[in-house]
Amino acid sequence: MTTPPPSPPAEEDATTLMDDLAARRTVQQYLDEVPTWPDGTQVSSTPMTSMQWRIWALATAGKFFEGLVVFMTGVALPLMVEEFHLGAMEKGAIGAASLFGILVGATALGGLSDRCGRKKMFIAEMLLFCICLSLVAVSPNYFWLLACLFGMGLALGCDYPTAHMVISESIPSRDRGKLVLGAFGFQAVGALVGASLGYLILYRHPDIGAWRWMYATAILPALLVLIGRFFIPDSGHWLVARGRIRDAELEMQKLLARRPPYPKDIKLAAPRCNGGEEERGGAPTHYGVLFDPKNRRASILASVPWFLQDLSTYGVGIFTPTILAAAIGHKTQFAHNITALIQNDMQAAKGAAFIDVLLLCGIITAVMLADKVGRIKLQVTGFIGCAVGLFLAAMSTRTSGGSELMLIVAGFMIFNFMTNMGPNSMTYLLAGEVFPVHIRGKGAGFAASFAKIGAVCTAFLFPILLKDLGTGLLLYILAGASLLGALITWRFRIETAGVSLEDIGLD
């Protein structure tokens, strides 16, 4: 009788299993891994791979296009009004169309990244942007133009949460603030380029149809960005949260490809989370989860200060370029012919470019300080600085002559620098960090949409309130809104500087 071979001891199976589990790490642990030299000396920081830089550049392009087209619309608007013979209501609708599209798109499309994946929505938003951008350039009438500007806003709204997550879920924790804000800063670069490009096109082609060329110049670059987005890996964080461990390992290998290779082998474990079975099985299907007790603090911090910030930023931003153009460039008050209209528009473009330089200085400061000082301190300080700037500008209504001009310029300079150093950049950064991974798209999208309610209200109501209340009182009210933003930020603060994304949202 043949004796069967002995079975391997259970202890050996258990040991092998324990070793395998011990070898597994989370996505963020691999992203944060610091290499060592052959002699055992540890490198001072985690070097970025070429794929990580490519993802950053492609996400940066989305923020650039947002600044480009939104601020270019301000330069193009007088020409659109003249070509299509628009009244005050139609003019206001054109000015707010992109903002309203962003409001809708951030929630309606941005939240889909939790269900469909970061990469799919990253591609879809740029495809929609390219289509609508092309159609704007050939718009035959007012309604066509309005619909296409709204469509561009939808795409840009989706980009608010999606671009943030594509970057933050692909890079080391210690560089997250710097790189996300670096990408966000290209919104200011786009604004500067948009205003400058509008001026140059008007200078070379001083006719009513020049606004079409302004939008057409962005079509080819947008198409190149769209093509590039097809060739990046999806988020390992999202794939793990969906239970697709093997897919996440393959995507992480593409993301972290280096020479010499490290890590040599990627074995992922599910991250710690507070989402329980719901997170492992997929994203929640409703937005009510954002207001559960465990997420309510994050939702308030991400959305309310951003709303208050947009009230001031868009209100001041709409009117500051014209004020400075009139004060510095001696703008013609009444355009009686096409030549005068274009001359006025060129002066407004100069004023916009002047202001956008200050926005760029603010975002550069934010990039340098976000990971060192912390998000909350910068946001609170920035809100207070905005209030000071608005207060100085409001005081100008009580003076005259050179003092009035000095206070207006000084106030708006302080405001534009402080808003981009603080709340304008920090609200965007925090909204994409304070939520756990399974609702990060929904949370960031909701925050952006809630904020754009303030922007849209400002676009429609600011001219009315300016007429009824006067410049001084309105600026005092906006200064109060900034102080309220500082208070709410401090009351509901959640500091995320240097914190692993997998540790955010844990009980």
PEBELSUL-V930961 format. One record per backbone hydrogen bond with DSSP energy under -1.0 kcal/mol. CO is the residue of the C=O (numbers start at 0). NH is the residue of the N-H. Records with the same first field share a line. If there is no record, write none. Layout:
CO: NH + NH
This chain:
8: 12
9: 13
10: 14
11: 15
12: 16
13: 17
14: 18
15: 19
16: 20
17: 21
18: 22
24: 268
25: 29
26: 30
27: 31
34: 42
36: 39
40: 36
48: 52
49: 53
50: 54
51: 55
52: 56
53: 57
54: 58
55: 59
56: 60
58: 62
59: 63
60: 64
61: 65
62: 66
63: 67
64: 68
65: 69
66: 70
67: 71
68: 72
70: 74
71: 75
72: 76
75: 79
76: 80
77: 81
78: 82
79: 83
80: 85
86: 90
87: 91
88: 92
89: 93
90: 94
91: 95
92: 96
95: 99
96: 100
97: 101
98: 102
99: 103
100: 104
101: 105
103: 107
104: 108 + 109
106: 110
108: 111
109: 112
110: 113
111: 115
116: 120
117: 121
118: 122
119: 123
120: 124
122: 126
123: 127
124: 128
125: 129
126: 130
127: 131
128: 132
129: 133
130: 134
131: 135
132: 136
135: 138
140: 144
141: 145
142: 146
143: 147
144: 148
145: 149
146: 150
147: 151
148: 152
149: 153
150: 154
151: 155
152: 156
153: 157
154: 158
157: 161
158: 162
160: 164
161: 165
162: 166
163: 167
164: 168
166: 169
172: 175
174: 178
175: 179
176: 180
177: 181
178: 182
179: 183
180: 184
182: 185
183: 186
184: 188
185: 189
186: 190
187: 191
188: 192
189: 193
190: 194
191: 195
192: 196
193: 197
194: 198
195: 199
196: 200
197: 201
198: 202
199: 203
200: 204
204: 206
206: 209
208: 211
209: 213
210: 214
211: 215
212: 216
214: 217
215: 218
217: 221
218: 222
219: 223
220: 224
221: 225
222: 226
223: 227
224: 228
226: 229
227: 230
234: 238
235: 239
236: 240
237: 241
238: 243
239: 242
242: 244
243: 247
244: 248
245: 249
246: 250
247: 251
248: 252
249: 253
250: 254
251: 255
266: 24
274: 278
275: 279
276: 280
277: 281
286: 289
287: 290
288: 291
291: 294 + 295
294: 298
295: 299
296: 300
297: 301
298: 302
299: 303
302: 306
303: 307
304: 308
305: 309
306: 310
307: 311
308: 312
309: 313
310: 314
311: 315
312: 316
313: 317
315: 319
318: 322
319: 323
320: 324
321: 325
322: 326
323: 327
324: 328
336: 340
337: 341
338: 342
339: 343
340: 344
341: 345
342: 346
343: 347
344: 348
345: 349
346: 350
347: 351
348: 352
349: 353
350: 354
351: 355
352: 356
354: 358
355: 359
356: 360
357: 361
358: 362
359: 363
360: 364
361: 365
362: 366
363: 367
364: 368
365: 369
368: 372
373: 377
374: 378
375: 379
376: 380
377: 381
378: 382
379: 383
380: 384
381: 385
382: 386
383: 387
384: 388
385: 389
386: 390
387: 391
388: 392
389: 393
390: 394
393: 396
394: 397
395: 398
400: 404
401: 405
402: 406
403: 407
404: 408
405: 409
406: 410
407: 411
408: 412
409: 413
410: 414
411: 415
412: 416
413: 417
414: 418
415: 419
416: 420
417: 421
418: 423
421: 425
422: 426
424: 428
425: 429
426: 430
429: 432 + 433
435: 438
438: 442
439: 443
440: 444
441: 445
442: 446
443: 447
444: 448
445: 449
446: 450
447: 451
450: 454
451: 455
452: 456
453: 457
454: 458
455: 459
456: 460
457: 461
460: 464
461: 465
462: 466
463: 467
464: 468
469: 473
470: 474
471: 475
472: 476
473: 477
474: 478
475: 479
476: 480
477: 481
478: 482
479: 483
480: 484
481: 485
482: 486
483: 487
484: 488
485: 489
486: 490
487: 491
495: 498
499: 502
502: 505
